């Protein structure tokens, strides 16, 4: 039986075949991306629906346009797309629109903001990520991404960041019934890779990532200061992950 590759974390060795990554603030510089996204959506909503709608949207989304601030625990940064659109629809509803019209126009506004992002913003990987992923892939690991982002945007973000060629499978929340903290995106990534959850590790930067990993029956690695002390296995950055050379 072929031995599984090993990954070294803080001197600890874990045997696995599949490394599944969260996207934002795990592989990608999310704070810059969400500031750009907030600006694009504010511009569209202000132009289409006026200042009142834009003000409602910013407040409900965790955005302060005057300061260029985005709450990284707020709806803009954390809500799956299907929930995020509801936030915009509520903002429009409060200006006097009927709910059906508000929901439809919110989707149209977000699609226009997506086009602005595609033309004006280029996603960037966090420091050391390209080299680390290449090293892990060359050591024999299968690499995947499972995210609460919609799949087509996740693919574009990974391509812009120069990472897509290193990733075998990408799963978005629009492909499953329930986003994280449900295990659905992780389990679908395992199925698409043809590997059991017992051979997988999920790596993310938020408590819901740890919960999703536990529910999926995979190892969990926490990344970044948010998860320090909340998980048994923790790294400051993906760049700290090392494949075993033995």
Secondary structure as UniProt FT lines:
FT   STRAND          6..9
FT   TURN            10..11
FT   STRAND          12..15
FT   STRAND          18..21
FT   TURN            25..27
FT   HELIX           30..49
FT   HELIX           51..61
FT   STRAND          63..64
FT   TURN            65..68
FT   STRAND          69..70
FT   TURN            72..73
FT   HELIX           75..78
FT   HELIX           81..93
FT   TURN            94..96
FT   HELIX           99..120
FT   TURN            127..128
FT   HELIX           129..138
FT   TURN            139..140
FT   STRAND          142..146
FT   HELIX           151..160
FT   TURN            161..162
FT   HELIX           164..166
FT   STRAND          169..171
FT   HELIX           173..175
FT   TURN            180..181
FT   HELIX           184..193
FT   HELIX           197..199
FT   STRAND          200..204
FT   HELIX           207..216
FT   STRAND          219..223
FT   HELIX           225..227
FT   TURN            228..230
FT   STRAND          234..235
FT   HELIX           238..240
FT   STRAND          242..243
//
